[in-house]
Amino acid sequence: MSGNEPFDPTGESERHIGRGMFEEGMGPGSSMAHLYRGEVHRMKFWRERLDRTTNWAVTIMAAILTWTFTSDNPHYILLVGMVMLTVFLVIEARRYRGYDLWRSRVRLLQENVFANALDPSQEIDDPHWRRELSEDYRTPRIKISFEEALAHRLRRIYLPLLIVLLVAWLVRITAFMHGTPWPASASIGVVPGAVVSAVVAVVFVGATLIACRPRTWQANGELRLTDVDVWSDVDGHHD
């Protein structure tokens, strides 16, 4: 291509740039390999930030559960634990959006460069991937909404943790409150137990709706429930 010809990302040679990825002349020291390695490193760094937030959330939840059922500590400590988990959820959802930024680039390279280099007989996933990646490097953009990020972290981590605290709270205000029936046993100071119970119910219904409502997922490459035994299905060959 001469310098005066326009760049056509759908052209024959431009479309199949990944086919020479593993040739001897483009070994591990090539620019593409360094680019990919750098994106994987940044994705790994943000993945570790997510894991640290989750570890703190689980540690605090375990401490609160242990302290609440020790001696005669008040039941609302468990509600404080739910608030703390919600704070960690918000922090982790924000970090997840950053993590998805790097992961989406890694998946774009995997799908359109490495997959094409390994099997050039298949068409590339996106003929405009070079332009899209170039635009993302020029102007990085968050790929998923905050609500979707919340849904991801709720489904994977936080909704089960919150349910554990909810069950513990229900046990605490029923089985451990002798002589005080529910909903009076759920009261906090001057706040009636019925009001406290209603607020907790609304919060959990809202969290469940966010996590489980039907949607088109925008996160690129997120794990989905599928048949994990797919290696033997390539070209219909089985051992």
C-alpha positions in Angstrom: 0.0 0.0 0.0 1.5 3.4 -1.0 1.3 6.4 1.3 -1.4 8.1 -0.9 -3.9 5.2 -0.8 -6.6 5.3 1.9 -6.5 2.8 4.6 -9.1 0.1 4.2 -9.5 -2.1 7.3 -11.7 -4.5 5.3 -9.1 -5.0 2.5 -7.6 -8.4 1.9 -4.2 -7.8 3.3 -5.4 -5.5 6.1 -8.1 -7.9 7.2 -5.7 -10.8 7.7 -2.9 -9.0 9.5 -3.0 -11.7 12.2 -2.1 -14.6 9.8 1.6 -13.8 10.1 1.5 -13.5 13.8 3.5 -16.6 14.5 5.9 -16.5 11.6 9.6 -16.6 12.5 10.1 -13.0 11.4 7.4 -11.9 13.9 8.5 -13.8 17.0 7.9 -13.0 20.7 9.7 -9.6 20.3 7.2 -8.2 17.8 5.3 -5.0 18.6 2.0 -6.9 18.7 3.3 -9.4 21.2 4.5 -6.6 23.5 1.1 -4.8 23.1 -0.8 -7.9 24.0 1.5 -8.7 27.0 1.0 -5.2 28.3 -2.8 -5.4 28.1 -2.8 -8.7 29.8 -0.7 -7.2 32.6 -3.0 -4.3 33.1 -6.0 -6.7 33.1 -4.3 -8.9 35.7 -3.6 -5.8 37.9 -7.3 -4.7 37.9 -8.4 -8.3 38.5 -6.2 -8.4 41.6 -7.8 -5.1 42.8 -11.2 -6.8 42.5 -10.0 -9.8 44.5 -8.7 -7.6 47.3 -12.0 -5.9 47.7 -13.8 -9.2 47.8 -11.3 -10.6 50.4 -12.0 -7.6 52.7 -15.7 -8.0 52.3 -15.6 -11.7 53.2 -13.3 -11.0 56.2 -15.5 -8.2 57.6 -18.6 -10.3 57.1 -17.1 -13.3 59.0 -16.0 -11.0 61.8 -19.5 -9.5 62.1 -21.2 -12.9 62.1 -18.9 -14.1 64.9 -19.3 -11.0 67.0 -23.1 -10.8 66.6 -23.7 -14.3 67.9 -21.2 -14.0 70.7 -22.8 -12.9 74.1 -25.8 -10.6 73.7 -24.8 -8.2 71.0 -27.5 -6.2 69.2 -29.0 -7.6 66.0 -28.5 -4.4 64.0 -24.8 -5.2 63.8 -25.8 -7.5 61.0 -27.5 -4.7 59.3 -24.3 -2.6 59.6 -22.6 -5.6 58.0 -25.0 -5.4 55.0 -24.3 -1.7 54.7 -20.5 -2.4 54.6 -21.0 -5.1 52.0 -23.0 -2.6 49.9 -20.1 -0.1 50.2 -17.7 -2.7 49.0 -20.1 -3.7 46.2 -20.2 -0.1 44.9 -16.4 0.1 45.1 -16.0 -3.2 43.3 -18.5 -2.3 40.6 -16.5 0.8 39.8 -13.3 -1.2 39.6 -15.0 -3.8 37.5 -15.8 -1.2 34.8 -12.1 -0.4 34.7 -11.2 -4.0 34.6 -13.5 -4.6 31.7 -11.8 -1.8 29.7 -8.5 -3.7 29.7 -10.2 -7.1 29.3 -12.2 -6.0 26.3 -9.0 -5.0 24.5 -7.4 -8.4 25.3 -10.5 -10.2 24.0 -10.4 -8.1 20.8 -6.8 -9.1 20.2 -7.5 -12.8 21.0 -10.6 -13.0 18.7 -9.2 -11.1 15.7 -5.4 -11.7 15.8 -4.5 -14.8 17.7 -7.5 -16.9 16.7 -7.0 -15.9 13.1 -3.3 -16.7 13.3 -4.0 -20.2 14.8 -6.7 -21.0 12.2 -6.6 -18.7 9.1 -9.4 -20.7 7.4 -11.9 -19.0 9.6 -13.1 -15.5 9.1 -12.1 -12.9 11.7 -14.8 -11.9 14.2 -14.8 -8.2 13.4 -13.4 -6.8 10.2 -13.2 -3.3 11.7 -11.3 -4.4 14.8 -8.2 -2.4 14.0 -10.1 0.9 13.7 -12.1 0.1 16.9 -8.9 -0.6 18.8 -7.2 2.5 17.5 -10.1 4.7 18.5 -10.2 3.1 21.9 -6.5 3.9 22.4 -7.0 7.5 21.2 -10.1 7.9 23.4 -10.6 5.2 26.0 -14.2 4.6 26.9 -16.0 2.5 29.5 -17.8 -0.3 27.8 -20.4 -1.3 30.4 -22.9 0.7 32.5 -22.6 1.0 36.3 -25.8 -1.0 36.7 -24.4 -3.9 34.6 -21.2 -3.8 36.7 -23.4 -4.0 39.9 -25.3 -7.0 38.4 -22.0 -8.8 37.6 -20.6 -8.5 41.1 -24.0 -9.2 42.7 -24.4 -12.4 40.8 -20.9 -13.6 41.3 -20.1 -12.5 44.9 -22.3 -10.1 46.8 -25.8 -11.4 46.5 -24.8 -14.7 48.2 -22.9 -12.9 50.9 -25.9 -10.6 51.5 -28.2 -13.6 51.7 -26.0 -15.1 54.4 -26.3 -12.0 56.4 -30.0 -11.8 55.8 -30.5 -15.4 57.1 -28.3 -14.7 60.1 -30.3 -11.5 60.9 -33.7 -13.4 60.6 -32.4 -16.1 63.0 -31.1 -13.4 65.3 -34.4 -11.5 65.6 -36.5 -14.7 65.9 -34.7 -17.5 67.6 -32.5 -15.3 69.9 -35.1 -12.7 70.9 -36.9 -14.5 73.7 -40.1 -12.8 74.8 -40.2 -10.3 72.0 -42.0 -11.5 68.9 -41.3 -10.3 65.4 -41.6 -7.6 64.1 -41.1 -5.9 67.4 -37.8 -7.8 67.8 -36.4 -6.1 64.7 -36.8 -2.5 66.1 -33.8 -0.3 66.3 -34.2 2.4 69.0 -37.3 4.4 68.2 -37.6 2.9 64.7 -40.3 0.2 64.7 -39.4 -3.3 63.7 -42.0 -3.3 60.9 -40.2 -0.3 59.3 -36.8 -1.9 59.7 -38.1 -5.1 58.2 -39.7 -3.3 55.3 -36.5 -1.4 54.5 -34.5 -4.6 54.5 -37.1 -6.3 52.2 -37.0 -3.4 49.7 -33.2 -3.4 49.6 -33.1 -7.2 48.9 -35.8 -7.0 46.3 -33.9 -4.2 44.5 -30.6 -6.1 44.6 -32.3 -9.2 43.3 -33.9 -7.3 40.4 -30.6 -5.7 39.5 -28.8 -9.0 39.5 -31.4 -11.2 37.8 -33.4 -9.0 35.4 -33.1 -10.0 31.7 -30.5 -7.8 29.8 -28.1 -7.9 26.9 -24.7 -8.2 28.6 -22.1 -5.8 27.2 -19.1 -7.2 29.1 -16.8 -8.8 26.5 -15.6 -12.3 27.4 -17.5 -12.7 30.7 -17.8 -16.3 31.7 -21.2 -17.9 31.0 -22.7 -21.2 31.9 -21.8 -23.5 29.0 -20.5 -27.0 28.2 -16.9 -26.9 29.4 -15.9 -30.1 27.5 -15.5 -28.4 24.1 -12.0 -29.4 23.1 -13.1 -32.8 21.7 -15.8 -31.2 19.6 -13.4 -29.4 17.2 -14.0 -30.7 13.7 -16.1 -33.4 15.2 -13.2 -35.5 16.5 -13.5 -37.4 19.7 -11.1 -39.5 21.6 
